Amino acid sequence: MKQVNQISKFVTLLFIAGMVTFSSCKKDNSTGQPADTPAVTATVDATQSDAVAESQYDDVFNITMGVQTSDAGEDIGIGSGVGVIYTNTTNPDGTPTGTPDSVHSRCFTVTVVPHIAHQFPKTVTIDFGTTGCIGRDGKLRKGTIVTIYTGPMFIPGSTTSTTFVDYSVDSFKIEGTHTVANTSLSNKKQWTVKVIDGKITNTSSGFWRMWNSTRIHTQVEGNGTPLYPLDDKFEITGNSSGSNSNGISWTAEIVAPLIKRFTCPWRVKGTVNITGDTTMAVLDYGDGTCDNKATITINGVTRIITLHK
């Protein structure tokens, strides 16, 4: 029995959880520091930059952990990459549904060395070409992702290390090192994800963001029904730090675990403290309701923001 089926939906959950930008809808509170002061503007900028970086590197996780058995010759990832670059899906009982992925219709190539079962480390190269490849999720990717696997990623202790060669997603060039470690225990499934010296550059404007991050993803509900993802719930903890070409730097810490459910494309609960040079913001994802709203509070002023995938 393939163990990968027990956790395949985790990848889809990670993918849909990313937010790319947010915008202010209204100010709920008219007291405190005005929202348009330089300190507040810088903190909002930092919060947005942190969110963009998290979303882009979540995408790297989804792709590298979703390499299919048909490409690798054995199960090495933890999911099927649904909604990202592959097109196949599975039913709750593990049987295929939808349109199977076909190597004949792909716009990317996958190379595995050595292509020998149970022989590690393996180097997996996913090449999207120089002209671009539109994925299942509608994003245009170019360049190459290179990942070294020390073992199958559904086995505790296995790790990956990913680097990039002229890699971009839409208008974002992605650089740095992305690592994943299966840190699961006997009573819980868990992955530790790190971004080391990450850099995201807008190829149109030249605007860049530097980012370092450590995130721990723990499954807290749905472990007893591995083939039925609709009851899955995950908690995310960790911290990050970054800077951007506006001269802004920040640190971010998850102070109440972020909650993600398979059935909702947004984080539904949890808070993050984002500290800039002079001001701190509290990003609150709400009370558990599945919607695209959150609040950001700076110096006692709270605004509703709209999250975008």
Contacts in CASP RR format, 6 or more apart in sequence:
PFRMAT RR
TARGET T0000
AUTHOR 0000-0000-0000
METHOD contacts of the structure
MODEL  1
MKQVNQISKFVTLLFIAGMVTFSSCKKDNSTGQPADTPAVTATVDATQSD
AVAESQYDDVFNITMGVQTSDAGEDIGIGSGVGVIYTNTTNPDGTPTGTP
DSVHSRCFTVTVVPHIAHQFPKTVTIDFGTTGCIGRDGKLRKGTIVTIYT
GPMFIPGSTTSTTFVDYSVDSFKIEGTHTVANTSLSNKKQWTVKVIDGKI
TNTSSGFWRMWNSTRIHTQVEGNGTPLYPLDDKFEITGNSSGSNSNGISW
TAEIVAPLIKRFTCPWRVKGTVNITGDTTMAVLDYGDGTCDNKATITING
VTRIITLHK
2 69 0 8 1.000
2 75 0 8 1.000
3 75 0 8 1.000
3 154 0 8 1.000
3 155 0 8 1.000
4 69 0 8 1.000
4 75 0 8 1.000
4 77 0 8 1.000
4 78 0 8 1.000
4 79 0 8 1.000
4 152 0 8 1.000
4 154 0 8 1.000
5 90 0 8 1.000
5 94 0 8 1.000
5 226 0 8 1.000
5 227 0 8 1.000
6 154 0 8 1.000
6 226 0 8 1.000
6 227 0 8 1.000
7 78 0 8 1.000
7 79 0 8 1.000
7 154 0 8 1.000
7 189 0 8 1.000
7 219 0 8 1.000
7 226 0 8 1.000
8 78 0 8 1.000
8 79 0 8 1.000
8 80 0 8 1.000
8 82 0 8 1.000
8 90 0 8 1.000
9 79 0 8 1.000
9 229 0 8 1.000
9 232 0 8 1.000
9 262 0 8 1.000
10 78 0 8 1.000
10 79 0 8 1.000
10 189 0 8 1.000
10 191 0 8 1.000
10 217 0 8 1.000
10 219 0 8 1.000
10 232 0 8 1.000
10 234 0 8 1.000
11 61 0 8 1.000
11 62 0 8 1.000
11 65 0 8 1.000
11 66 0 8 1.000
11 78 0 8 1.000
11 79 0 8 1.000
11 80 0 8 1.000
11 81 0 8 1.000
11 82 0 8 1.000
11 84 0 8 1.000
12 62 0 8 1.000
12 81 0 8 1.000
12 82 0 8 1.000
12 83 0 8 1.000
12 229 0 8 1.000
12 262 0 8 1.000
13 229 0 8 1.000
13 232 0 8 1.000
13 234 0 8 1.000
13 260 0 8 1.000
13 261 0 8 1.000
13 262 0 8 1.000
14 58 0 8 1.000
14 61 0 8 1.000
14 62 0 8 1.000
14 217 0 8 1.000
15 58 0 8 1.000
15 59 0 8 1.000
15 62 0 8 1.000
15 81 0 8 1.000
15 83 0 8 1.000
15 84 0 8 1.000
15 137 0 8 1.000
16 265 0 8 1.000
16 309 0 8 1.000
17 58 0 8 1.000
17 260 0 8 1.000
17 265 0 8 1.000
17 266 0 8 1.000
17 267 0 8 1.000
18 54 0 8 1.000
18 55 0 8 1.000
18 58 0 8 1.000
18 309 0 8 1.000
19 51 0 8 1.000
19 54 0 8 1.000
19 55 0 8 1.000
19 266 0 8 1.000
19 267 0 8 1.000
19 307 0 8 1.000
19 308 0 8 1.000
19 309 0 8 1.000
20 51 0 8 1.000
20 52 0 8 1.000
20 55 0 8 1.000
20 308 0 8 1.000
20 309 0 8 1.000
21 48 0 8 1.000
21 51 0 8 1.000
21 52 0 8 1.000
21 308 0 8 1.000
22 47 0 8 1.000
22 48 0 8 1.000
22 51 0 8 1.000
22 294 0 8 1.000
22 305 0 8 1.000
22 306 0 8 1.000
22 307 0 8 1.000
22 308 0 8 1.000
23 305 0 8 1.000
23 306 0 8 1.000
23 308 0 8 1.000
24 35 0 8 1.000
24 44 0 8 1.000
24 303 0 8 1.000
24 304 0 8 1.000
24 305 0 8 1.000
25 293 0 8 1.000
25 303 0 8 1.000
25 304 0 8 1.000
25 305 0 8 1.000
25 306 0 8 1.000
26 303 0 8 1.000
26 304 0 8 1.000
27 35 0 8 1.000
27 301 0 8 1.000
27 302 0 8 1.000
27 303 0 8 1.000
28 295 0 8 1.000
28 302 0 8 1.000
28 303 0 8 1.000
28 304 0 8 1.000
29 300 0 8 1.000
29 301 0 8 1.000
29 302 0 8 1.000
29 303 0 8 1.000
30 301 0 8 1.000
31 300 0 8 1.000
31 301 0 8 1.000
32 299 0 8 1.000
32 300 0 8 1.000
32 301 0 8 1.000
33 39 0 8 1.000
33 40 0 8 1.000
33 298 0 8 1.000
33 299 0 8 1.000
33 300 0 8 1.000
33 301 0 8 1.000
34 40 0 8 1.000
34 301 0 8 1.000
35 298 0 8 1.000
35 301 0 8 1.000
35 303 0 8 1.000
39 278 0 8 1.000
39 279 0 8 1.000
40 279 0 8 1.000
40 298 0 8 1.000
40 299 0 8 1.000
40 301 0 8 1.000
42 246 0 8 1.000
42 248 0 8 1.000
42 276 0 8 1.000
42 277 0 8 1.000
42 278 0 8 1.000
42 279 0 8 1.000
43 250 0 8 1.000
43 274 0 8 1.000
43 276 0 8 1.000
43 279 0 8 1.000
43 280 0 8 1.000
43 281 0 8 1.000
43 298 0 8 1.000
44 281 0 8 1.000
44 296 0 8 1.000
44 298 0 8 1.000
45 244 0 8 1.000
45 246 0 8 1.000
45 248 0 8 1.000
46 242 0 8 1.000
46 244 0 8 1.000
46 248 0 8 1.000
46 249 0 8 1.000
46 250 0 8 1.000
46 274 0 8 1.000
46 276 0 8 1.000
46 281 0 8 1.000
47 250 0 8 1.000
47 274 0 8 1.000
47 281 0 8 1.000
47 283 0 8 1.000
47 296 0 8 1.000
49 209 0 8 1.000
49 211 0 8 1.000
49 242 0 8 1.000
49 244 0 8 1.000
49 248 0 8 1.000
49 250 0 8 1.000
50 211 0 8 1.000
50 240 0 8 1.000
50 242 0 8 1.000
50 250 0 8 1.000
50 252 0 8 1.000
50 274 0 8 1.000
52 172 0 8 1.000
52 200 0 8 1.000
52 209 0 8 1.000
53 195 0 8 1.000
53 198 0 8 1.000
53 200 0 8 1.000
53 209 0 8 1.000
53 211 0 8 1.000
53 213 0 8 1.000
53 240 0 8 1.000
53 242 0 8 1.000
54 213 0 8 1.000
54 215 0 8 1.000
54 240 0 8 1.000
56 169 0 8 1.000
56 172 0 8 1.000
56 174 0 8 1.000
56 200 0 8 1.000
57 174 0 8 1.000
57 178 0 8 1.000
57 193 0 8 1.000
57 195 0 8 1.000
57 198 0 8 1.000
57 211 0 8 1.000
57 213 0 8 1.000
59 84 0 8 1.000
59 139 0 8 1.000
59 169 0 8 1.000
60 145 0 8 1.000
60 162 0 8 1.000
60 174 0 8 1.000
60 178 0 8 1.000
61 178 0 8 1.000
61 180 0 8 1.000
61 193 0 8 1.000
62 81 0 8 1.000
62 84 0 8 1.000
63 81 0 8 1.000
63 84 0 8 1.000
63 85 0 8 1.000
63 126 0 8 1.000
63 145 0 8 1.000
64 77 0 8 1.000
64 124 0 8 1.000
64 126 0 8 1.000
64 145 0 8 1.000
64 147 0 8 1.000
64 160 0 8 1.000
64 162 0 8 1.000
64 178 0 8 1.000
64 180 0 8 1.000
65 77 0 8 1.000
65 78 0 8 1.000
65 79 0 8 1.000
65 81 0 8 1.000
65 153 0 8 1.000
65 160 0 8 1.000
65 180 0 8 1.000
66 77 0 8 1.000
66 78 0 8 1.000
66 79 0 8 1.000
66 80 0 8 1.000
66 81 0 8 1.000
66 84 0 8 1.000
66 86 0 8 1.000
67 76 0 8 1.000
67 77 0 8 1.000
67 110 0 8 1.000
67 124 0 8 1.000
67 126 0 8 1.000
67 147 0 8 1.000
68 80 0 8 1.000
68 81 0 8 1.000
68 86 0 8 1.000
68 88 0 8 1.000
68 101 0 8 1.000
69 75 0 8 1.000
69 76 0 8 1.000
70 101 0 8 1.000
70 103 0 8 1.000
71 110 0 8 1.000
71 112 0 8 1.000
71 124 0 8 1.000
72 110 0 8 1.000
72 112 0 8 1.000
72 115 0 8 1.000
72 122 0 8 1.000
72 124 0 8 1.000
73 112 0 8 1.000
73 115 0 8 1.000
73 117 0 8 1.000
74 117 0 8 1.000
74 118 0 8 1.000
74 152 0 8 1.000
75 152 0 8 1.000
75 154 0 8 1.000
76 122 0 8 1.000
76 124 0 8 1.000
76 149 0 8 1.000
76 151 0 8 1.000
76 152 0 8 1.000
76 153 0 8 1.000
77 149 0 8 1.000
77 152 0 8 1.000
77 153 0 8 1.000
77 154 0 8 1.000
78 153 0 8 1.000
78 154 0 8 1.000
78 182 0 8 1.000
78 191 0 8 1.000
80 86 0 8 1.000
80 88 0 8 1.000
80 89 0 8 1.000
80 90 0 8 1.000
82 88 0 8 1.000
82 89 0 8 1.000
82 136 0 8 1.000
83 135 0 8 1.000
83 136 0 8 1.000
83 137 0 8 1.000
84 135 0 8 1.000
84 136 0 8 1.000
84 137 0 8 1.000
85 108 0 8 1.000
85 126 0 8 1.000
85 133 0 8 1.000
85 135 0 8 1.000
85 136 0 8 1.000
85 137 0 8 1.000
85 141 0 8 1.000
86 101 0 8 1.000
86 136 0 8 1.000
87 98 0 8 1.000
87 99 0 8 1.000
87 100 0 8 1.000
87 101 0 8 1.000
87 136 0 8 1.000
88 96 0 8 1.000
88 98 0 8 1.000
88 99 0 8 1.000
88 100 0 8 1.000
88 101 0 8 1.000
89 96 0 8 1.000
89 97 0 8 1.000
89 98 0 8 1.000
90 96 0 8 1.000
90 97 0 8 1.000
91 97 0 8 1.000
92 227 0 8 1.000
92 228 0 8 1.000
92 229 0 8 1.000
93 227 0 8 1.000
94 227 0 8 1.000
107 128 0 8 1.000
107 129 0 8 1.000
107 132 0 8 1.000
107 133 0 8 1.000
107 134 0 8 1.000
107 135 0 8 1.000
108 126 0 8 1.000
108 127 0 8 1.000
108 128 0 8 1.000
108 129 0 8 1.000
108 133 0 8 1.000
108 141 0 8 1.000
109 126 0 8 1.000
109 127 0 8 1.000
110 124 0 8 1.000
110 125 0 8 1.000
110 126 0 8 1.000
110 127 0 8 1.000
111 124 0 8 1.000
111 125 0 8 1.000
111 127 0 8 1.000
112 122 0 8 1.000
112 123 0 8 1.000
112 124 0 8 1.000
112 125 0 8 1.000
113 122 0 8 1.000
113 123 0 8 1.000
113 125 0 8 1.000
114 122 0 8 1.000
120 149 0 8 1.000
120 150 0 8 1.000
120 151 0 8 1.000
121 148 0 8 1.000
121 149 0 8 1.000
121 150 0 8 1.000
121 151 0 8 1.000
122 148 0 8 1.000
122 149 0 8 1.000
122 151 0 8 1.000
123 146 0 8 1.000
123 147 0 8 1.000
123 148 0 8 1.000
123 149 0 8 1.000
124 146 0 8 1.000
124 147 0 8 1.000
124 148 0 8 1.000
124 149 0 8 1.000
125 144 0 8 1.000
125 145 0 8 1.000
125 146 0 8 1.000
125 147 0 8 1.000
126 144 0 8 1.000
126 145 0 8 1.000
126 147 0 8 1.000
127 143 0 8 1.000
127 144 0 8 1.000
128 141 0 8 1.000
128 142 0 8 1.000
128 143 0 8 1.000
128 144 0 8 1.000
128 145 0 8 1.000
128 167 0 8 1.000
129 142 0 8 1.000
129 143 0 8 1.000
129 144 0 8 1.000
130 142 0 8 1.000
130 143 0 8 1.000
130 166 0 8 1.000
131 142 0 8 1.000
132 140 0 8 1.000
132 141 0 8 1.000
132 142 0 8 1.000
132 143 0 8 1.000
133 140 0 8 1.000
133 141 0 8 1.000
133 142 0 8 1.000
134 140 0 8 1.000
134 141 0 8 1.000
135 141 0 8 1.000
139 169 0 8 1.000
139 170 0 8 1.000
140 169 0 8 1.000
140 170 0 8 1.000
141 167 0 8 1.000
141 168 0 8 1.000
141 169 0 8 1.000
142 166 0 8 1.000
142 167 0 8 1.000
142 168 0 8 1.000
143 164 0 8 1.000
143 165 0 8 1.000
143 166 0 8 1.000
143 167 0 8 1.000
143 168 0 8 1.000
144 164 0 8 1.000
144 165 0 8 1.000
144 166 0 8 1.000
144 167 0 8 1.000
145 162 0 8 1.000
145 164 0 8 1.000
145 167 0 8 1.000
146 162 0 8 1.000
146 163 0 8 1.000
146 164 0 8 1.000
146 165 0 8 1.000
147 160 0 8 1.000
147 161 0 8 1.000
147 162 0 8 1.000
148 160 0 8 1.000
148 161 0 8 1.000
148 162 0 8 1.000
149 158 0 8 1.000
149 159 0 8 1.000
149 160 0 8 1.000
150 157 0 8 1.000
150 158 0 8 1.000
150 159 0 8 1.000
150 160 0 8 1.000
151 158 0 8 1.000
151 159 0 8 1.000
152 158 0 8 1.000
153 160 0 8 1.000
153 180 0 8 1.000
153 182 0 8 1.000
154 182 0 8 1.000
155 182 0 8 1.000
156 182 0 8 1.000
156 183 0 8 1.000
156 184 0 8 1.000
156 185 0 8 1.000
157 181 0 8 1.000
157 182 0 8 1.000
157 183 0 8 1.000
158 181 0 8 1.000
158 182 0 8 1.000
159 179 0 8 1.000
159 180 0 8 1.000
159 181 0 8 1.000
159 182 0 8 1.000
160 179 0 8 1.000
160 180 0 8 1.000
161 177 0 8 1.000
161 178 0 8 1.000
161 179 0 8 1.000
162 177 0 8 1.000
162 178 0 8 1.000
162 179 0 8 1.000
163 176 0 8 1.000
163 177 0 8 1.000
163 178 0 8 1.000
164 174 0 8 1.000
164 175 0 8 1.000
164 176 0 8 1.000
166 173 0 8 1.000
167 173 0 8 1.000
167 174 0 8 1.000
167 175 0 8 1.000
168 174 0 8 1.000
168 203 0 8 1.000
171 202 0 8 1.000
171 203 0 8 1.000
171 204 0 8 1.000
172 200 0 8 1.000
172 201 0 8 1.000
172 202 0 8 1.000
172 203 0 8 1.000
173 199 0 8 1.000
173 200 0 8 1.000
173 201 0 8 1.000
173 202 0 8 1.000
173 203 0 8 1.000
174 198 0 8 1.000
174 199 0 8 1.000
174 200 0 8 1.000
175 197 0 8 1.000
175 198 0 8 1.000
175 199 0 8 1.000
175 200 0 8 1.000
175 201 0 8 1.000
176 195 0 8 1.000
176 196 0 8 1.000
176 197 0 8 1.000
176 198 0 8 1.000
176 199 0 8 1.000
177 195 0 8 1.000
177 196 0 8 1.000
177 197 0 8 1.000
177 198 0 8 1.000
178 193 0 8 1.000
178 194 0 8 1.000
178 195 0 8 1.000
178 196 0 8 1.000
179 193 0 8 1.000
179 194 0 8 1.000
179 196 0 8 1.000
180 191 0 8 1.000
180 192 0 8 1.000
180 193 0 8 1.000
180 194 0 8 1.000
181 191 0 8 1.000
181 192 0 8 1.000
182 190 0 8 1.000
182 191 0 8 1.000
183 190 0 8 1.000
183 191 0 8 1.000
183 192 0 8 1.000
183 216 0 8 1.000
184 190 0 8 1.000
184 191 0 8 1.000
188 218 0 8 1.000
188 219 0 8 1.000
188 220 0 8 1.000
188 223 0 8 1.000
189 218 0 8 1.000
189 219 0 8 1.000
189 223 0 8 1.000
190 216 0 8 1.000
190 217 0 8 1.000
190 218 0 8 1.000
190 219 0 8 1.000
191 216 0 8 1.000
191 217 0 8 1.000
192 214 0 8 1.000
192 215 0 8 1.000
192 216 0 8 1.000
193 213 0 8 1.000
193 214 0 8 1.000
193 215 0 8 1.000
193 216 0 8 1.000
193 217 0 8 1.000
194 213 0 8 1.000
194 214 0 8 1.000
194 215 0 8 1.000
195 211 0 8 1.000
195 212 0 8 1.000
195 213 0 8 1.000
195 240 0 8 1.000
196 212 0 8 1.000
197 210 0 8 1.000
197 212 0 8 1.000
198 210 0 8 1.000
198 211 0 8 1.000
198 212 0 8 1.000
199 208 0 8 1.000
199 209 0 8 1.000
199 210 0 8 1.000
199 211 0 8 1.000
200 208 0 8 1.000
200 209 0 8 1.000
200 211 0 8 1.000
201 207 0 8 1.000
201 208 0 8 1.000
201 209 0 8 1.000
202 208 0 8 1.000
206 245 0 8 1.000
207 244 0 8 1.000
207 245 0 8 1.000
207 246 0 8 1.000
208 244 0 8 1.000
208 245 0 8 1.000
209 242 0 8 1.000
209 243 0 8 1.000
209 244 0 8 1.000
209 245 0 8 1.000
210 242 0 8 1.000
210 243 0 8 1.000
210 244 0 8 1.000
211 240 0 8 1.000
211 241 0 8 1.000
211 242 0 8 1.000
212 240 0 8 1.000
212 241 0 8 1.000
212 242 0 8 1.000
213 238 0 8 1.000
213 239 0 8 1.000
213 240 0 8 1.000
213 241 0 8 1.000
214 238 0 8 1.000
214 239 0 8 1.000
214 240 0 8 1.000
215 236 0 8 1.000
215 237 0 8 1.000
215 238 0 8 1.000
215 240 0 8 1.000
216 236 0 8 1.000
216 237 0 8 1.000
216 238 0 8 1.000
217 234 0 8 1.000
217 235 0 8 1.000
217 236 0 8 1.000
218 234 0 8 1.000
218 235 0 8 1.000
218 236 0 8 1.000
218 237 0 8 1.000
219 232 0 8 1.000
219 233 0 8 1.000
219 234 0 8 1.000
220 233 0 8 1.000
220 234 0 8 1.000
220 235 0 8 1.000
221 231 0 8 1.000
221 232 0 8 1.000
221 233 0 8 1.000
222 228 0 8 1.000
222 231 0 8 1.000
222 232 0 8 1.000
222 233 0 8 1.000
225 231 0 8 1.000
229 262 0 8 1.000
230 262 0 8 1.000
230 263 0 8 1.000
231 262 0 8 1.000
232 261 0 8 1.000
232 262 0 8 1.000
233 259 0 8 1.000
233 260 0 8 1.000
233 261 0 8 1.000
233 262 0 8 1.000
234 259 0 8 1.000
234 260 0 8 1.000
234 261 0 8 1.000
235 257 0 8 1.000
235 258 0 8 1.000
235 259 0 8 1.000
236 254 0 8 1.000
236 257 0 8 1.000
236 258 0 8 1.000
236 259 0 8 1.000
236 260 0 8 1.000
236 267 0 8 1.000
237 254 0 8 1.000
237 257 0 8 1.000
237 258 0 8 1.000
238 253 0 8 1.000
238 254 0 8 1.000
239 251 0 8 1.000
239 252 0 8 1.000
239 253 0 8 1.000
239 254 0 8 1.000
240 251 0 8 1.000
240 252 0 8 1.000
241 249 0 8 1.000
241 250 0 8 1.000
241 251 0 8 1.000
241 252 0 8 1.000
242 249 0 8 1.000
242 250 0 8 1.000
242 251 0 8 1.000
243 249 0 8 1.000
243 250 0 8 1.000
248 276 0 8 1.000
248 277 0 8 1.000
249 276 0 8 1.000
249 277 0 8 1.000
250 274 0 8 1.000
250 275 0 8 1.000
250 276 0 8 1.000
250 277 0 8 1.000
251 274 0 8 1.000
251 275 0 8 1.000
251 276 0 8 1.000
252 272 0 8 1.000
252 273 0 8 1.000
252 274 0 8 1.000
252 275 0 8 1.000
253 272 0 8 1.000
253 273 0 8 1.000
253 275 0 8 1.000
254 270 0 8 1.000
254 271 0 8 1.000
254 272 0 8 1.000
255 271 0 8 1.000
255 272 0 8 1.000
255 273 0 8 1.000
256 269 0 8 1.000
256 270 0 8 1.000
256 271 0 8 1.000
257 270 0 8 1.000
258 267 0 8 1.000
258 269 0 8 1.000
258 270 0 8 1.000
258 272 0 8 1.000
258 285 0 8 1.000
259 267 0 8 1.000
259 268 0 8 1.000
259 269 0 8 1.000
259 270 0 8 1.000
259 285 0 8 1.000
259 288 0 8 1.000
260 267 0 8 1.000
260 268 0 8 1.000
261 268 0 8 1.000
261 290 0 8 1.000
263 290 0 8 1.000
264 290 0 8 1.000
265 309 0 8 1.000
266 285 0 8 1.000
266 290 0 8 1.000
266 291 0 8 1.000
266 292 0 8 1.000
266 307 0 8 1.000
266 309 0 8 1.000
267 285 0 8 1.000
267 294 0 8 1.000
267 307 0 8 1.000
268 285 0 8 1.000
268 286 0 8 1.000
268 288 0 8 1.000
268 289 0 8 1.000
268 290 0 8 1.000
269 285 0 8 1.000
269 286 0 8 1.000
269 287 0 8 1.000
269 288 0 8 1.000
270 284 0 8 1.000
270 285 0 8 1.000
270 286 0 8 1.000
271 282 0 8 1.000
271 283 0 8 1.000
271 284 0 8 1.000
271 285 0 8 1.000
272 282 0 8 1.000
272 283 0 8 1.000
273 280 0 8 1.000
273 281 0 8 1.000
273 282 0 8 1.000
273 283 0 8 1.000
274 280 0 8 1.000
274 281 0 8 1.000
274 282 0 8 1.000
274 283 0 8 1.000
275 281 0 8 1.000
279 298 0 8 1.000
279 299 0 8 1.000
280 298 0 8 1.000
281 296 0 8 1.000
281 297 0 8 1.000
281 298 0 8 1.000
282 296 0 8 1.000
282 297 0 8 1.000
282 298 0 8 1.000
283 294 0 8 1.000
283 295 0 8 1.000
283 296 0 8 1.000
284 294 0 8 1.000
284 295 0 8 1.000
284 296 0 8 1.000
284 297 0 8 1.000
285 294 0 8 1.000
286 293 0 8 1.000
286 294 0 8 1.000
286 295 0 8 1.000
292 306 0 8 1.000
292 307 0 8 1.000
292 308 0 8 1.000
293 304 0 8 1.000
293 305 0 8 1.000
293 306 0 8 1.000
293 307 0 8 1.000
294 304 0 8 1.000
294 305 0 8 1.000
294 307 0 8 1.000
295 302 0 8 1.000
295 303 0 8 1.000
295 304 0 8 1.000
295 305 0 8 1.000
296 302 0 8 1.000
296 303 0 8 1.000
296 305 0 8 1.000
297 303 0 8 1.000
END
